[in-house]
């Protein structure tokens, strides 16, 4: 099975950021023969604090993503948080992503499935890999034919995540495409004074460990200067390190 790679900034901050990341992904695709899917969120609806940056919103955000597709020819992924967002997002992107906190929201799953797009369901921090058969059943019942599952860790007490890589094996019994979210899995949710902290040093290890457990795809939030990022700054991988990491995963 072809390996899936997803990469991009956590949130749409500016057109300049989207262009910088997209151009790098095109360069990597050309060098490595990959087909990296460009990811960015038009709205981060589950930020820790009311004062946290959320993004440009659906109208402007989808236009900016559409511009990326037109200019760079990249496939697109974005996440939706409410069922009404599925149809307009599906007009622009190739993959609709269901956030981990919302993976049991029936109406959201059904709306995404009915668009006919690929539906990527992120495993909740409170569920096992085996539990994900139920969100998949909801999406399939609503007509989805291409469903991906994404591992992103489980809560370990307060403000911490741990990854049980056996979840990858379990989810491969449900769907053929299981993605490892290598950057969200190193989060410290809500553990940085009103925002989510984390440690990007562990991102490469997460990716390589997931490969050993049979993951068929990898998700990386990347940024040219991640510490200056407006969302998930502590977890995003430096953009200039992405090519080397993907090269290792292709071996």
KEVEX-309746 format. One record per residue (C-alpha): residue number from 1; residue in one letter; y negated, z negated, x negated. Coordinates in Angstrom, 2 decimals, always signed. Each point is the difference from the previous one (the first is absolute). Layout:
BEGIN
@num:NUM&residuo:a&c2:Y&c3:Z&c1:X
...
//
This chain:
BEGIN
@num:1&residuo:x&c2:+0.00&c3:+0.00&c1:+0.00
@num:2&residuo:x&c2:-3.49&c3:+0.84&c1:-1.20
@num:3&residuo:x&c2:-1.97&c3:-3.00&c1:-1.19
@num:4&residuo:x&c2:-3.14&c3:-0.83&c1:+1.97
@num:5&residuo:x&c2:-3.15&c3:-1.20&c1:-1.70
@num:6&residuo:x&c2:-3.01&c3:-1.36&c1:+1.86
@num:7&residuo:x&c2:-3.22&c3:-0.93&c1:-1.79
@num:8&residuo:x&c2:-3.67&c3:-0.52&c1:+0.67
@num:9&residuo:x&c2:-2.70&c3:-2.64&c1:+0.37
@num:10&residuo:x&c2:+0.56&c3:-2.89&c1:+2.39
@num:11&residuo:x&c2:-3.01&c3:+0.91&c1:+2.11
@num:12&residuo:x&c2:-2.44&c3:+2.90&c1:+0.19
@num:13&residuo:x&c2:-2.96&c3:-1.24&c1:-1.99
@num:14&residuo:x&c2:-1.83&c3:+3.27&c1:-0.69
@num:15&residuo:x&c2:+0.54&c3:+3.75&c1:-0.18
@num:16&residuo:x&c2:-0.37&c3:-0.24&c1:-3.78
@num:17&residuo:x&c2:+2.94&c3:-2.41&c1:-0.21
@num:18&residuo:x&c2:+2.17&c3:+2.22&c1:+2.19
@num:19&residuo:x&c2:-0.82&c3:+3.03&c1:-2.16
@num:20&residuo:x&c2:+0.73&c3:-1.84&c1:-3.25
@num:21&residuo:x&c2:+3.40&c3:-1.22&c1:+1.18
@num:22&residuo:x&c2:+0.97&c3:+3.26&c1:+1.72
@num:23&residuo:x&c2:-0.81&c3:+2.07&c1:-3.08
@num:24&residuo:x&c2:+2.20&c3:-2.27&c1:-2.11
@num:25&residuo:x&c2:+2.88&c3:+0.28&c1:+2.47
@num:26&residuo:x&c2:-0.24&c3:+3.79&c1:-0.09
@num:27&residuo:x&c2:+0.10&c3:-0.14&c1:-3.79
@num:28&residuo:x&c2:+3.11&c3:-2.20&c1:+0.04
@num:29&residuo:x&c2:+1.68&c3:+2.24&c1:+2.56
@num:30&residuo:x&c2:-0.65&c3:+3.01&c1:-2.22
@num:31&residuo:x&c2:+1.34&c3:-1.70&c1:-3.12
@num:32&residuo:x&c2:+3.04&c3:-1.73&c1:+1.51
@num:33&residuo:x&c2:+0.92&c3:+2.28&c1:+2.90
@num:34&residuo:x&c2:-0.49&c3:-2.82&c1:+2.50
@num:35&residuo:x&c2:-1.55&c3:+0.10&c1:+3.47
@num:36&residuo:x&c2:-1.93&c3:-3.26&c1:+0.13
@num:37&residuo:x&c2:-1.29&c3:-0.90&c1:+3.45
@num:38&residuo:x&c2:-3.64&c3:-1.13&c1:-0.01
@num:39&residuo:x&c2:-0.55&c3:-3.36&c1:+1.73
@num:40&residuo:x&c2:-3.19&c3:-1.73&c1:+1.09
@num:41&residuo:x&c2:-0.94&c3:-2.17&c1:+2.98
@num:42&residuo:x&c2:-2.93&c3:+0.79&c1:+2.27
@num:43&residuo:x&c2:-0.01&c3:-3.60&c1:+1.25
@num:44&residuo:x&c2:+1.54&c3:-3.14&c1:-1.46
@num:45&residuo:x&c2:+0.30&c3:-1.93&c1:+3.24
@num:46&residuo:x&c2:+1.92&c3:-2.96&c1:-1.43
@num:47&residuo:x&c2:-2.29&c3:-1.16&c1:-2.81
@num:48&residuo:x&c2:-0.08&c3:-3.72&c1:-0.75
@num:49&residuo:x&c2:-3.68&c3:-0.61&c1:+0.72
@num:50&residuo:x&c2:-2.40&c3:+1.30&c1:+2.66
@num:51&residuo:x&c2:-2.34&c3:+0.93&c1:-2.87
@num:52&residuo:x&c2:+2.58&c3:+2.16&c1:-1.79
@num:53&residuo:x&c2:-0.62&c3:+3.73&c1:-0.36
@num:54&residuo:x&c2:+2.06&c3:+1.95&c1:+2.55
@num:55&residuo:x&c2:-0.81&c3:+3.65&c1:-0.63
@num:56&residuo:x&c2:-2.00&c3:+2.77&c1:+1.68
@num:57&residuo:x&c2:+1.87&c3:-0.07&c1:+3.32
@num:58&residuo:x&c2:+2.24&c3:+2.55&c1:+1.65
@num:59&residuo:x&c2:-2.44&c3:+2.85&c1:+0.68
@num:60&residuo:x&c2:-1.64&c3:+0.21&c1:-3.41
@num:61&residuo:x&c2:+3.19&c3:-1.07&c1:-1.78
@num:62&residuo:x&c2:+2.17&c3:+2.72&c1:+1.50
@num:63&residuo:x&c2:-2.64&c3:+2.61&c1:-0.82
@num:64&residuo:x&c2:-0.02&c3:-1.17&c1:-3.62
@num:65&residuo:x&c2:+3.80&c3:+0.17&c1:-0.13
@num:66&residuo:x&c2:-0.06&c3:+3.46&c1:+1.55
@num:67&residuo:x&c2:-2.40&c3:+1.08&c1:-2.74
@num:68&residuo:x&c2:+2.48&c3:-1.23&c1:-2.61
@num:69&residuo:x&c2:+2.79&c3:+2.06&c1:+1.55
@num:70&residuo:x&c2:-2.18&c3:+3.11&c1:+0.16
@num:71&residuo:x&c2:-1.32&c3:-0.34&c1:-3.54
@num:72&residuo:x&c2:+3.12&c3:-1.19&c1:-1.83
@num:73&residuo:x&c2:+2.94&c3:+1.10&c1:+2.17
@num:74&residuo:x&c2:+1.59&c3:-3.45&c1:-0.05
@num:75&residuo:x&c2:+2.11&c3:-1.44&c1:+2.78
@num:76&residuo:x&c2:-1.62&c3:-3.06&c1:+1.56
@num:77&residuo:x&c2:+1.05&c3:-3.46&c1:+1.20
@num:78&residuo:x&c2:-2.10&c3:-2.59&c1:+1.77
@num:79&residuo:x&c2:+0.72&c3:-3.13&c1:+1.98
@num:80&residuo:x&c2:-0.79&c3:-0.66&c1:+3.64
@num:81&residuo:x&c2:-0.53&c3:-3.36&c1:+1.64
@num:82&residuo:x&c2:-0.37&c3:+0.87&c1:+3.68
@num:83&residuo:x&c2:+2.00&c3:+2.41&c1:+2.14
@num:84&residuo:x&c2:-3.03&c3:+2.14&c1:+0.95
@num:85&residuo:x&c2:-0.54&c3:+0.84&c1:-3.69
@num:86&residuo:x&c2:+3.33&c3:+1.83&c1:-0.31
@num:87&residuo:x&c2:-0.99&c3:+3.29&c1:+1.66
@num:88&residuo:x&c2:-3.29&c3:+0.61&c1:-1.85
@num:89&residuo:x&c2:+1.50&c3:-1.09&c1:-3.33
@num:90&residuo:x&c2:+2.96&c3:+2.34&c1:+0.53
@num:91&residuo:x&c2:-2.39&c3:+2.94&c1:+0.24
@num:92&residuo:x&c2:-0.90&c3:-0.59&c1:-3.66
@num:93&residuo:x&c2:+2.80&c3:-1.78&c1:-1.86
@num:94&residuo:x&c2:+3.65&c3:+0.78&c1:-0.63
@num:95&residuo:x&c2:+1.34&c3:-3.56&c1:+0.04
@num:96&residuo:x&c2:-1.06&c3:-2.81&c1:+2.33
@num:97&residuo:x&c2:+0.55&c3:-3.45&c1:-1.48
@num:98&residuo:x&c2:+0.65&c3:-3.13&c1:+2.03
@num:99&residuo:x&c2:-1.34&c3:-3.11&c1:-1.79
@num:100&residuo:x&c2:+2.49&c3:-2.74&c1:-0.79
@num:101&residuo:x&c2:-1.66&c3:-2.59&c1:+2.24
@num:102&residuo:x&c2:+0.26&c3:+2.46&c1:+2.92
@num:103&residuo:x&c2:+3.50&c3:+1.42&c1:-0.46
@num:104&residuo:x&c2:+1.27&c3:-1.62&c1:+3.21
@num:105&residuo:x&c2:-2.90&c3:+1.28&c1:+2.16
@num:106&residuo:x&c2:+1.88&c3:+2.18&c1:+2.46
@num:107&residuo:x&c2:-2.98&c3:+1.97&c1:+1.33
@num:108&residuo:x&c2:-1.17&c3:+0.80&c1:-3.54
@num:109&residuo:x&c2:+3.44&c3:+1.23&c1:-1.05
@num:110&residuo:x&c2:+0.42&c3:+2.08&c1:+3.14
@num:111&residuo:x&c2:-3.44&c3:+1.60&c1:-0.36
@num:112&residuo:x&c2:+0.68&c3:+0.92&c1:-3.63
@num:113&residuo:x&c2:+3.43&c3:+1.38&c1:+0.83
@num:114&residuo:x&c2:-1.32&c3:+2.19&c1:+2.80
@num:115&residuo:x&c2:-2.31&c3:+1.88&c1:-2.37
@num:116&residuo:x&c2:+2.99&c3:+1.66&c1:-1.69
@num:117&residuo:x&c2:-1.23&c3:-1.05&c1:-3.42
@num:118&residuo:x&c2:+1.99&c3:-1.87&c1:-2.64
@num:119&residuo:x&c2:-0.22&c3:-3.73&c1:+0.81
@num:120&residuo:x&c2:+0.05&c3:-2.42&c1:-2.94
@num:121&residuo:x&c2:+0.70&c3:-3.55&c1:+1.20
@num:122&residuo:x&c2:-0.77&c3:-2.76&c1:-2.47
@num:123&residuo:x&c2:+2.37&c3:-2.96&c1:+0.15
@num:124&residuo:x&c2:-1.70&c3:-3.16&c1:+1.17
@num:125&residuo:x&c2:-0.38&c3:-2.89&c1:-2.40
@num:126&residuo:x&c2:+2.02&c3:-2.10&c1:+2.46
@num:127&residuo:x&c2:+2.93&c3:+2.39&c1:+0.59
@num:128&residuo:x&c2:+3.15&c3:+0.91&c1:-1.88
@num:129&residuo:x&c2:+0.96&c3:+3.54&c1:-0.85
@num:130&residuo:x&c2:+2.75&c3:-0.13&c1:+2.64
@num:131&residuo:x&c2:-2.55&c3:-1.00&c1:+2.65
@num:132&residuo:x&c2:-1.78&c3:+3.33&c1:-0.45
@num:133&residuo:x&c2:+2.59&c3:+1.78&c1:+2.11
@num:134&residuo:x&c2:-1.89&c3:-1.16&c1:+3.08
@num:135&residuo:x&c2:-3.38&c3:+1.61&c1:-0.84
@num:136&residuo:x&c2:+1.93&c3:+3.13&c1:-0.97
@num:137&residuo:x&c2:+1.78&c3:-0.01&c1:+3.37
@num:138&residuo:x&c2:-3.36&c3:-0.20&c1:+1.78
@num:139&residuo:x&c2:-1.38&c3:+2.95&c1:-1.95
@num:140&residuo:x&c2:+3.15&c3:+2.08&c1:+0.47
@num:141&residuo:x&c2:+0.10&c3:-0.73&c1:+3.70
@num:142&residuo:x&c2:-3.56&c3:+1.34&c1:+0.23
@num:143&residuo:x&c2:+0.97&c3:+3.23&c1:-1.73
@num:144&residuo:x&c2:-0.57&c3:-0.54&c1:-3.72
@num:145&residuo:x&c2:+2.40&c3:+2.04&c1:-2.12
@num:146&residuo:x&c2:-1.23&c3:-0.85&c1:-3.51
@num:147&residuo:x&c2:-0.42&c3:-3.73&c1:-0.55
@num:148&residuo:x&c2:-0.57&c3:-1.72&c1:-3.33
@num:149&residuo:x&c2:+0.22&c3:-3.72&c1:-0.75
@num:150&residuo:x&c2:-2.03&c3:-1.78&c1:-2.67
@num:151&residuo:x&c2:+0.81&c3:-3.24&c1:-1.82
@num:152&residuo:x&c2:-3.02&c3:-2.15&c1:-0.89
@num:153&residuo:x&c2:+1.35&c3:-3.52&c1:-0.54
@num:154&residuo:x&c2:+0.44&c3:-3.15&c1:+2.06
@num:155&residuo:x&c2:-2.14&c3:-3.09&c1:+0.28
@num:156&residuo:x&c2:+1.01&c3:-2.71&c1:-2.44
@num:157&residuo:x&c2:-1.79&c3:-3.10&c1:+1.24
@num:158&residuo:x&c2:-3.77&c3:+0.32&c1:+0.16
@num:159&residuo:x&c2:-2.01&c3:+2.75&c1:-1.75
@num:160&residuo:x&c2:+2.97&c3:+1.52&c1:-1.76
@num:161&residuo:x&c2:+2.54&c3:+2.80&c1:+0.39
@num:162&residuo:x&c2:+3.44&c3:+0.54&c1:-1.45
@num:163&residuo:x&c2:+2.03&c3:+3.21&c1:+0.10
@num:164&residuo:x&c2:+3.68&c3:-0.11&c1:+0.91
@num:165&residuo:x&c2:+1.08&c3:+3.42&c1:-1.25
@num:166&residuo:x&c2:+3.17&c3:-0.20&c1:+2.08
@num:167&residuo:x&c2:-2.23&c3:+0.97&c1:+2.92
@num:168&residuo:x&c2:-0.19&c3:+3.51&c1:-1.47
@num:169&residuo:x&c2:+3.78&c3:+0.37&c1:+0.16
@num:170&residuo:x&c2:+0.07&c3:-1.40&c1:+3.53
@num:171&residuo:x&c2:-2.75&c3:+2.33&c1:+1.24
@num:172&residuo:x&c2:+1.76&c3:+3.02&c1:-1.51
@num:173&residuo:x&c2:+2.73&c3:-0.69&c1:+2.53
@num:174&residuo:x&c2:-2.60&c3:+0.57&c1:+2.74
@num:175&residuo:x&c2:-2.01&c3:+2.98&c1:-1.29
@num:176&residuo:x&c2:+0.42&c3:+2.32&c1:-3.01
@num:177&residuo:x&c2:-3.54&c3:-0.51&c1:-1.33
@num:178&residuo:x&c2:-0.93&c3:-3.46&c1:-1.27
@num:179&residuo:x&c2:-3.30&c3:-0.43&c1:-1.84
@num:180&residuo:x&c2:-0.90&c3:-2.81&c1:-2.39
@num:181&residuo:x&c2:-3.58&c3:-1.15&c1:+0.43
@num:182&residuo:x&c2:-0.56&c3:-1.04&c1:-3.60
@num:183&residuo:x&c2:-3.57&c3:-1.23&c1:+0.35
@num:184&residuo:x&c2:-0.02&c3:-1.95&c1:+3.27
@num:185&residuo:x&c2:+3.14&c3:-1.79&c1:-1.17
@num:186&residuo:x&c2:-1.95&c3:-1.68&c1:-2.83
@num:187&residuo:x&c2:-2.59&c3:-1.45&c1:+2.38
@num:188&residuo:x&c2:-0.95&c3:-3.62&c1:+0.43
@num:189&residuo:x&c2:-1.00&c3:+0.27&c1:+3.67
@num:190&residuo:x&c2:-3.22&c3:-1.82&c1:+0.81
@num:191&residuo:x&c2:+0.32&c3:-1.88&c1:-3.26
@num:192&residuo:x&c2:-3.26&c3:+0.92&c1:-1.73
@num:193&residuo:x&c2:-2.81&c3:-1.87&c1:+1.75
@num:194&residuo:x&c2:-0.23&c3:+1.99&c1:+3.20
@num:195&residuo:x&c2:+1.74&c3:+3.13&c1:-1.25
@num:196&residuo:x&c2:+3.44&c3:+1.08&c1:-1.13
@num:197&residuo:x&c2:+0.80&c3:-0.47&c1:-3.66
@num:198&residuo:x&c2:+2.92&c3:+1.25&c1:-2.06
@num:199&residuo:x&c2:+1.10&c3:+1.21&c1:-3.42
@num:200&residuo:x&c2:+0.30&c3:+3.71&c1:-0.79
@num:201&residuo:x&c2:+1.87&c3:-0.73&c1:-3.24
@num:202&residuo:x&c2:+3.22&c3:-0.09&c1:+2.02
@num:203&residuo:x&c2:-0.44&c3:+3.38&c1:+1.71
@num:204&residuo:x&c2:+2.08&c3:+2.00&c1:-2.54
@num:205&residuo:x&c2:+2.80&c3:-2.56&c1:+0.13
@num:206&residuo:x&c2:+0.06&c3:+0.13&c1:+3.79
@num:207&residuo:x&c2:+0.29&c3:+3.78&c1:-0.15
@num:208&residuo:x&c2:+2.81&c3:+0.07&c1:-2.53
@num:209&residuo:x&c2:+1.94&c3:-2.79&c1:+1.70
@num:210&residuo:x&c2:-0.21&c3:+1.87&c1:+3.30
@num:211&residuo:x&c2:+1.37&c3:+3.09&c1:-1.70
@num:212&residuo:x&c2:+3.02&c3:-2.02&c1:-1.13
@num:213&residuo:x&c2:+0.62&c3:-0.99&c1:+3.63
@num:214&residuo:x&c2:-0.11&c3:+3.59&c1:+1.22
@num:215&residuo:x&c2:-3.55&c3:+0.42&c1:+1.33
@num:216&residuo:x&c2:-0.77&c3:+3.60&c1:+0.86
@num:217&residuo:x&c2:-3.77&c3:-0.29&c1:-0.22
@num:218&residuo:x&c2:-2.88&c3:-2.00&c1:-1.44
@num:219&residuo:x&c2:-3.41&c3:-0.99&c1:+1.36
@num:220&residuo:x&c2:-2.87&c3:-0.81&c1:-2.36
@num:221&residuo:x&c2:-3.55&c3:-0.91&c1:+0.85
@num:222&residuo:x&c2:-2.05&c3:+1.29&c1:-2.91
@num:223&residuo:x&c2:-3.64&c3:-0.10&c1:-1.06
@num:224&residuo:x&c2:-1.87&c3:+1.19&c1:-3.11
@num:225&residuo:x&c2:-1.56&c3:-3.48&c1:-0.34
@num:226&residuo:x&c2:+2.14&c3:-2.25&c1:+2.19
@num:227&residuo:x&c2:-1.85&c3:-3.23&c1:-0.74
@num:228&residuo:x&c2:-3.03&c3:+1.58&c1:+1.66
@num:229&residuo:x&c2:+2.01&c3:+1.08&c1:+3.05
@num:230&residuo:x&c2:-1.18&c3:-1.20&c1:+3.40
@num:231&residuo:x&c2:+3.51&c3:-0.87&c1:+1.25
@num:232&residuo:x&c2:+3.14&c3:-1.19&c1:-1.83
@num:233&residuo:x&c2:-1.83&c3:+0.12&c1:-3.31
@num:234&residuo:x&c2:+2.45&c3:-2.33&c1:-1.76
@num:235&residuo:x&c2:+3.04&c3:+2.04&c1:+1.01
@num:236&residuo:x&c2:-0.99&c3:+3.64&c1:-0.43
@num:237&residuo:x&c2:+1.37&c3:+1.84&c1:-3.02
@num:238&residuo:x&c2:-2.39&c3:+1.62&c1:-2.46
@num:239&residuo:x&c2:-0.12&c3:+3.70&c1:+0.86
@num:240&residuo:x&c2:+0.51&c3:+1.04&c1:-3.62
@num:241&residuo:x&c2:+3.34&c3:-1.86&c1:-0.11
@num:242&residuo:x&c2:+1.54&c3:+1.78&c1:+2.97
@num:243&residuo:x&c2:+1.28&c3:+3.10&c1:-1.79
@num:244&residuo:x&c2:+1.96&c3:-1.97&c1:-2.60
@num:245&residuo:x&c2:+1.58&c3:-2.20&c1:+2.66
@num:246&residuo:x&c2:+1.05&c3:+2.94&c1:+2.15
@num:247&residuo:x&c2:+1.42&c3:+1.67&c1:-3.11
@num:248&residuo:x&c2:+2.24&c3:-3.04&c1:-0.56
@num:249&residuo:x&c2:+1.14&c3:+0.05&c1:+3.63
@num:250&residuo:x&c2:+0.97&c3:+3.66&c1:-0.26
@num:251&residuo:x&c2:+2.32&c3:-0.56&c1:-2.96
//
